[in-house]
């Protein structure tokens, strides 16, 4: 009997991701408390990638990334509408955890599952070498994409965005760090007016250039 050739390419990888059950079948700690529903948006043509934390309850239900008030604010930050945002050919979305991780005792979202990053992220980004800019939202995405270049706090990392974006000679795409667009960060935005005054114009210019 002739064996079928091994699947290859980004489409095959996405099929693997969507069928993933590693956090239930081989969890690092407690298994995922519900059925997995991996959420991501990728293509071989997108030059811009968003990398956030993990789907919340609304995204788990919809199966589409950022279908919540945070998504509305994020699209405003980017200067684009839903049609462009959900065009995989223009914009990739790769959260650090593809599935909703569940809620903690206080009703907040748990951190992204570590199994997801270890199983998939290096492979997904290796399959998209055309990506020129990664927008990293929150501390988990910043830890993965910036590594030791990340500062001690999220505020320091975002405030140092020019160093990450203007870095010369580094391997891979450029990186722009952002805070999470959640309403919980309203106080942070008021305390840090430089974010909207200095960083957002650069972000919107780069999004328009790449999309």
C-alpha positions in Angstrom: 0.0 0.0 0.0 1.5 3.4 -1.0 1.6 5.9 1.8 0.2 9.4 1.1 2.8 12.2 1.0 3.1 14.3 4.1 1.0 17.4 4.1 2.9 20.6 3.7 2.3 24.3 3.3 0.4 26.9 5.3 -3.0 25.5 4.4 -2.1 22.1 5.8 -0.6 23.7 8.9 -3.8 25.6 9.5 -5.8 22.3 9.2 -3.5 20.8 11.9 -4.0 23.8 14.2 -7.8 23.7 13.8 -7.8 20.0 14.8 -5.5 20.6 17.8 -6.4 19.0 21.1 -3.0 19.1 22.8 -4.3 21.1 25.8 -6.8 18.3 26.5 -5.0 15.2 25.4 -1.5 16.2 26.6 -1.9 19.2 28.9 1.0 20.7 30.8 -1.2 21.2 33.8 -5.0 21.1 34.2 -6.7 20.4 30.8 -8.7 23.0 28.9 -12.1 23.0 30.6 -14.1 23.0 27.4 -13.8 21.8 23.8 -11.1 23.5 21.8 -12.0 26.1 19.2 -8.8 27.4 17.7 -9.1 31.0 16.3 -6.5 32.4 13.9 -6.3 34.2 10.6 -3.4 33.6 8.3 -2.3 33.7 4.7 0.8 33.6 2.5 0.2 37.2 1.3 -0.4 39.2 4.5 2.5 41.5 5.3 1.1 42.6 8.7 0.4 40.4 11.7 -1.5 41.0 14.9 -0.4 38.9 17.9 -2.4 39.2 21.0 -3.2 37.1 24.0 -6.0 34.6 23.5 -9.7 34.6 22.5 -12.2 35.7 25.1 -15.7 34.3 25.6 -17.3 36.2 22.7 -14.6 35.2 20.3 -14.9 31.6 21.5 -18.6 31.8 20.5 -18.1 33.6 17.2 -15.0 31.8 16.0 -13.6 35.1 14.7 -10.9 37.1 16.3 -11.7 40.4 18.1 -15.5 40.3 17.8 -15.9 42.3 20.9 -15.5 45.9 22.2 -11.7 45.4 22.4 -11.8 44.7 18.6 -13.7 47.9 18.0 -11.0 49.9 19.8 -8.2 48.0 18.1 -9.6 48.7 14.6 -9.8 52.3 15.5 -6.2 52.3 16.6 -5.3 50.7 13.3 -7.4 53.0 11.3 -9.2 50.3 9.4 -12.8 48.8 9.2 -14.0 45.3 9.6 -13.8 44.4 5.9 -10.1 45.1 5.9 -9.5 43.7 9.3 -11.0 40.3 8.4 -9.3 40.1 5.0 -6.7 37.3 5.7 -4.9 38.2 2.5 -4.0 41.5 4.0 -3.9 40.9 7.8 -2.8 37.9 9.8 -4.0 37.4 13.3 -2.0 34.9 15.5 -2.8 35.1 19.2 -0.5 33.5 21.7 -3.2 31.0 22.6 -5.5 29.9 19.8 -8.3 28.8 22.1 -10.2 30.5 24.9 -8.3 29.5 28.0 -11.2 29.7 30.5 -11.9 32.0 33.4 -10.2 32.3 36.8 -11.9 32.5 40.2 -12.6 36.2 39.8 -14.1 35.9 36.3 -11.1 37.1 34.4 -9.6 35.3 31.4 -6.8 32.8 32.3 -3.4 33.3 30.6 -2.9 31.7 27.1 -2.2 28.0 27.2 1.6 27.4 27.1 1.1 24.2 25.0 -0.2 26.3 22.1 2.9 28.4 21.8 5.2 25.4 22.1 3.3 23.3 19.6 2.5 25.9 16.9 3.9 29.4 17.0 7.4 28.8 15.6 5.9 26.7 12.8 3.2 29.3 12.0 5.6 32.2 11.7 8.1 30.1 9.8 5.4 29.4 7.3 4.8 33.2 6.8 8.2 34.6 5.9 6.5 37.5 4.0 5.4 39.2 7.3 7.1 42.6 7.6 5.5 43.9 10.8 4.1 42.2 13.9 1.9 44.2 16.2 2.3 42.6 19.7 -0.6 43.3 22.1 0.0 42.6 25.8 2.8 41.0 27.8 2.5 37.4 26.5 2.9 38.4 22.9 5.7 40.8 23.8 7.5 38.1 25.7 7.4 35.8 22.7 8.3 38.3 19.9 10.7 40.5 21.9 12.3 38.0 24.2 15.1 39.6 26.2 14.6 42.9 24.5 11.3 43.3 26.5 11.5 45.8 29.4 10.4 44.9 33.0 6.9 46.3 32.6 4.4 46.5 29.7 4.4 50.3 30.0 8.2 50.4 29.7 8.1 48.1 26.7 5.4 50.1 24.9 7.1 53.4 25.8 10.3 52.0 24.2 8.5 51.2 21.0 10.9 53.2 18.8 13.8 51.0 19.8 12.0 47.9 18.7 10.5 49.3 15.6 13.7 51.1 14.4 16.0 48.2 15.2 18.4 47.6 12.3 19.9 44.4 11.3 17.6 42.2 13.3 16.2 38.9 11.9 12.6 38.7 11.1 9.9 41.3 10.9 9.8 44.6 12.8 7.8 44.7 16.0 5.4 47.4 17.4 4.3 46.8 21.0 0.8 47.9 22.1 -1.2 47.6 25.4 -4.4 45.6 25.2 -7.3 47.6 23.8 -9.6 46.5 26.6 -11.8 49.1 28.4 -9.8 48.0 31.5 -6.9 50.0 30.1 -8.8 53.3 30.0 -6.9 54.6 33.0 -3.6 53.5 31.4 -4.4 55.5 28.3 -5.2 58.6 30.3 -1.9 58.3 32.2 0.1 57.8 29.0 -1.1 60.4 26.4 2.1 59.8 24.4 0.6 56.6 23.2 -2.1 58.3 21.1 0.0 61.3 20.3 3.2 59.6 19.2 2.7 55.8 18.6 -0.7 55.7 17.0 0.2 57.9 14.0 3.1 55.7 13.2 1.0 52.6 13.7 -1.7 53.9 11.3 0.9 54.9 8.7 2.4 51.4 8.8 -0.9 49.7 8.6 -1.9 51.8 5.6 1.4 51.1 3.9 1.3 47.3 4.4 -2.4 46.9 3.7 
